[in-house]
Structure formats: structure tokens, C-alpha cells
């Protein structure tokens, strides 16, 4: 491997689920990929000093702080990685960009279009001075989905006509599952729509190269109150444990919408955290005039491709195991047939980000890309509130 020529000193904000995934990626990327800069896990910020210290020791961060503002102001931080809840994104990201720090921000970019616009404007202003920002739609870095985008771009599917996308989870199916920040609209912005629906909105627009122009939507909340958590018990919880009894759920549990794309395709989307038995099923199917492709994250190393030009006697979906050396990203990992997992997408995100920063190029997805997703989410909410009226983006 080639030795890095410089360092990228990272400060991360958030110690739970995404904090762990991003930490693993920063530590792993330079061990498997040639990077122009070596990531340095400089400082981790979290609200609880003891938990933050424990997380930093576990994941290899050199220092800790309980004040994100102190992290942003440090001279030994080059990039701020935002893994905190959505209500914190706009303040942290704009402060970091103003301080001359590159930014990686988890999705969705913000809790509203107005916040996302503010962040995008700040990123554009910072980019004029060589300070760059990226939003973490990590599923773009799943090799099978990256291959899907390549095949569409090569014209293998012809004219794109249909897009179907689902993101199905079941972790809230139990009506007595505890209330967390993800069920509070003031903190999370939305429920299944923004938490997981944002991923399939971004992925389908990215794969097809088309933008959603309008939607007709339905949102549903199945469980309207939940018990407060006893404590900050899991990576999904946010709270002090001071409340007792049950509290209100103020976000959607499920989202359904149809859509039109600017290239002529039509789409059907579903996002739910109530699909009992489906743990993390991201299902995307694209049908074109020449072929089709299908993907399910619960079999994430496989892409199914249908070639409409093949002999009709032998036509059928081909099961492609996306682990060959010439497939996206996989040549830096294991021998063919040895599958990758959820965490690898985050590693690939770090690889692409570091390489783009070192080259002075805009990493993708940009904040502008993420703003486009935010506009779709907003249109879905407005449509659902207006009895599913067709709503343009």
C-alpha cells in the first residue's frame, strides 16, 4: 500500500449508533485502501462525559469533550463528523464550516427545508475557500447499488420506466417499545419518512440519474404513545430517564407515496418501522425498456439483472454476486465470494470523502444533493396533510 502524504484530523460528535459506525470506518479505511491522507481520530464529543470517555476508549479516539463548540473551535481538528440527532445538524454544521472545518453530516441533512437551505448556503460559501461538506447517504457505497448505478448509466436498462423502493424495518412493532428521540418531531424532524425513507429517495434518484418532481403521499402513526425509557439504555435512546409513564409519539410510523421523475419514470415508495419480520430490508427495483435490476439489502452482496435482449428461451434474472475484484470497492477486501456487511458502506464513504478532499473536489452527496432529498420529504409531508393531493417538488 502507498503511504499517506498527510493527515486528516477528525472530530466526531455523537457516541451512539452512528458514532460507532463512523468511528469504525475512520479506523478501518486506511488499513484496506490507499488514502492520500491518514485519518487521525482526534476527539469525540458527547453529552455524557462518562459514556463519551468509554466510547472513545472503545473506538480509539485520542481525546473527549462534552461540548461540541469546543471541538469545532480546536486547531487540531480538520473535519467535523456530525452523528448527532437531526435537530443539532444546522447549528453544528454551519459553525464548523464557518470555522474552516470540512464537514461530514449524517442524513437526513436537517429537520426542515429551511434548515437544509441554510446549511447548503453555508456549504457553498465555504467551498469558495476550499472547505467542503458531504452528507452521509451511506447506502450509495454498497457495492451492489454502486454497480446498479453504473449499469443504468451505461444504458443497460434503456429508458427507465418504473422505480419501486421500500425500506422495511420492524423495531417499533411492539407498542411498548420505549419512546426515544426518533419519535419526537422536534428532535427527529419526521419518523420513518426521514429516518429511513430518505435513504431510498436518495438511492433511487442517484441510481437512475433522475430527480423526483412530484408526489402523492400517505403518512400513518400506528402507536400514538409509548413508555419513557428508564435510562439512556440504548444507542437509539435520548433522554435522562427523568420521565415516567408514557409520552406522545409525534412522528409518522410509516410513509407511502407515488412519484414522478423528471426523466419520465414513475415510482412507488414505502418506508415503515412496523414490517414485522423485516429487519433492514431496502428493496429497490428499476424497470427499463431494455432490462431490469433488483436489490434487497438483506442479501446485500447480490444484484439481480434482467437482460431483455437475451434469447427468450433462456431469459431470466441473473444473480450477480458483487464481490469480484472489478466490482466497486470489493477489490480492496476479500477474495471473491467472501461477502461484505453493513459497516463496509461507512468505510467506503470515508475512502471517497478523503480522496475527494485531498484532490480539492466536491465529495458527493453534497449538501445540495441532500437538500434535494429534503425537498422530497417536505413534499411528502405536505401531500399527506392535504389528503394525498398531488404535490410538486
N, C-alpha and C positions, 0 to 999 in steps of 0.2 A: 504494500500500500504506500501511497505517496504521503509524505509528512506534511501536515498543515503549515501554512506560512504565517498564520496569525491566530488570534484568539477572538472569540465572541463571548463576552461575559454576560451571563443571563441572570435576571432576577425574575422569580416566578411568584405570582400572587394567587394563593389557593393551595390547600393541602389535602383535599379530599379526592374524589373520583378522578376528575380531570387533572388535578395537581399530580396525582400518582402516574397517570398515563403519560403526561407531558414529561415528567421527571425521568421516567424510564426511557423515553425517546431521546432526550438530550444526552443521556449517559450512553445509550446504545449506538446511536447513529455513527459516531466516529470509529467504532470498533468493527463496522462492517462495510462502510462506504468511505471512499476517498473524499475528504472535505477540505476546501481551501482554508477554512478557519476551524480551530478546535473549540467546541463549546466548553465553557467553564461554568459549572453550576455554582454561581457566586452567592446568591442569597435567596431565601424563601421567606415569604410573608404570609402570616395567617392571623386570625383574630385571637386565638387562644395560644399564649406563649408556650405552654407545656406541650400541647398537641403539635404545634408547629416545630418545636425542637425535636420531638420524637419523629415526625415525618422527615425532617431534614436529615437526621442521622440515618434513617432507614434508606432514603433515596440518594444520599451523597451530596447534599448541599453544604457549602462551607460555613455559611452564617445564617442567622434568622433575625426577623424583626416582626413586631405586631402592628407596624404602621406602614401601610403601602406608600404613603407620601415620602417616608424616609428612604424607602427602596428606590423610588423614582428619582430622588434627588442625588443619589450616590454617584460619585465619579467613576466607580469601578463596575458600573452596570451599563452595558451597551444595548441590551434588548430587554424589554419588559414583556413577559408572558402572562396574559390575563386568563386565569382559570377560576375566577370568582363568579357569583351569580350575576344574572343579566342586569340588575338594577345598578351595578357598580361599573359597568363597562364604559359608559360615556365619560364619566369623571376621570377614571384611571387612564384611559386611552388618550384623551385629549391632553391631560397633564404630562404623560410620558412623551408624547410627540412634541409638545412644546419644550420639553427639557432636552430634546435632541436624541431621544431613545427610539430605536426601532421597536415595533410592537407586533406581537402575535396575540390575537384576541379570539377566544372561543366563540362558537356560534350559539344562538343567533347573535348577530353583531350587537343588537341593542334591544330594548323593550318597546320601541316605537319607531316609526319612520322619522319623526323629528330628531330623535337621538341619533339614529343611524346617519341622517343627513349631516348632523353636526360633526360626527366622527369622520365621515367621508371628506368633508370640507377641511378638517384638521389634517387628515392624511394627505390630501392634495397639496396643502400649503407646506407640510413637512417634506414632501417628496421633492419640492423645488430646491431643498437644501441637502438632498441625499439621504433623508431619513424616511424609511419605508415601513409600510404596515400591511399585514396579512390577516385574513380571517380563517379560522380553523375548521373548514368543512373537510374533515379528515377522510371521509369515505371516497373522495376523489383519488386517494392514494392506495386504494385496494387494487392490486394488480389486475384482477378480472374486470373491474369497472374502467380502469385506465385503458385496457385493451379494447373494451367496448367502444369507448370514445374514438380510439384510433380506427376501428373498423368502420364506424359511421363516417368519420372524416374522409376515409379512403373511398367512400361511395359504395361499400359492400352491401348496404341495405337499400340503396337507391333513395327515392323520395320518401321521407319519413311521414307516416300517416297516423299511426297510433302510438301513444305513450301511456303505459299503466304503471303506477308506482304505489306501493304500500310500505308502511313502516309499522310493524305489529309487535307490540310487547304486551306483557301480562302482569307486570309487577304491582299494579294497583287494583287488580281484580278483587282482592279481599277488601270489603267495605270498611274493615277495621285496621287496615294498614295505616301507619301513623301519618299525620299531617306534616309536611315538610315545606321548605321554601319553594319547591317546584309547584306547589298547589296554591300559591299566593300570587295573584296577578301583579301586585305592587312590586314584587321581587323578581318574578319569572317572566312577566310580560304576557305570557299565554301558557297553555298546558301542553297537550300532545302536539298541537299545531306548531308551536315554536321549538319545543324541545326535540322532537323527532321529525315532524313534518318538514321542518326547514331543510333537513338533510336531503329528502327526496326531491324537494323543489330544486335545490342547488344541483343535485346529481343529474336530474333529467335535463335541465337546461344546459348543463356542461356537456353531457354525453351527446345530445342532439345538436348542439350549437344553435339552438333556438331559444327565444325568450317567451315566457308566458305573457299574454296580452289581456286576458280577462278570465274571470272565474264565476261559478255559481256554487255556493257553499252551504254546508250544514255543520254546525258545532253542537256537541252534546256533552252535558255533565251528568254522569250516572249517579255518583255519590256526592252529596252536597255538603257533608260534614264528616270530619274524621277525628280520631283521638289525637291529642297533642302527644308528641314523643316524650318519653320520660327524660331523655337527655340527648345530647348531641351524639346519638348512638351509632349512626351510620354515615357513610360519605354522602348520602342523599339528604341528611337532616341539616337544618339550620335553625338554631334556637337555643335558649338557655335552660329549657326544661322547667321554667317557672310557671307555665300554664298547666291547668288540669281540665279534665272533661274533654269536650270536642270543640273543634273550631271549624269555620266555614271554608269550603273549597271554592275558590273564586276564579278558576280557570276551566277550560274545556278538558274533558277526558278523552274525547275523540273528535276527529275532523274528517269530513268527506267533501270533496269538491271536484267538479269537472272544470276543464280549462281549454283554452285555445292558445296555440303557439304562433309566433309571427311567421313561421315558415310553412304554415298550413296544416300542421298536425293538430290533433285533438288529444286531450289527456284526461285520465281519471286517477284521482289521488285519494289515499286513505292513510290516516295516522291515528293510532289508538294505543293506549296502555292497558286495555281491557280484553285483549285477544287471548283468552286463557289457553295456555299451551304453547304460544308463540313467544319465545324469549327475546329474540332480536332479529326478526325476520324483515329484512329490507329486500323487497321484491320489485324488480324493475324489468319490464318487458317493452321492447320497441319493435314495431312492425313497419316495414317499408315496402316499396314497390318491388324490390329485388330479394329481400330477405328479412329475417327477424333475429333478435337476440333476447335472451332471458337470463336473469341473475337472481340469486337468493343468498343473502349474507349468511344464512345458517348453513350454507355449503359454499363458503366464500372463496375457495380456490378454484371454482368451476364457473365457466361461462358457456351457455348453450347458444349455438349459432345455427340458423336455418338458411341454407342457400337455395333460393328459389329457382336458380338456373340449372340445378343438378338434374340428372336423369330422374324422371318421375318414378321409376321403378325402385330407386334407392334413396329417394328423398326422405329427409327426417332431420331432426335437430341433432347436431354434432356436439358431443360433450367434450369441451376443451378443458383440460386440467392446466391451469395457468401457473405453472411452476418451471417452465423451461428457461434456459439462460437468456434467450432472446425475448422473453416476455418482460413487461415493465417491472423494474425493481428486483425481480426474483434472482437475477444472475449474481447478486451480491450475497445471497443467503445460502440455501442448502441445495443438495443435488435434486434433480427433477423428481417430482412425486412427493417430496417432503414439504408438507403444507405450511402456510403461514397462518397467523392468527390476528385477533383484533388489534393487539398492540403494535403490529408492524406498520399499520397505516400512519400512526403517530410518528414512528421513526422515519418513514418516507417523507412525511411533512417537514420534519426537521432538515432532512437532506436537501429537499428542494428549496426550503427557505434560506438555509445557509449559503447554498450555491448562488441563489439569486442576489442575496445581499452582497456577497463578495464580488459579484460581477456588476453591481450597481444597477440591477434590473428589478423591475416591479415583480414581487412574488405574487402568485395567484393561488386562491382567490383574493383579490384586492378588497379593500373596504367598499369600493364602488360595486364590485360583484355582489358583495354581501348586502348592500343597500337594495339591489335589485330583488334579492330574495325577501328582504324585509317588506318591500312594496307588495309582493305577492301575499305574504302573511296578512298584511293590513287589509288588502282587498278581500281575502277570505273572511276575515272578521266582519267587515262591513257588509258583505253579501249575506252572511249568516244572520246578522242583526236585522236585515231587511227582507226576511222570508225568502232567502236564497236568490234574490234578484241578481241578474247578470251585472257584474261589476268590472269595469275596465281597470287595467293597471295604469 
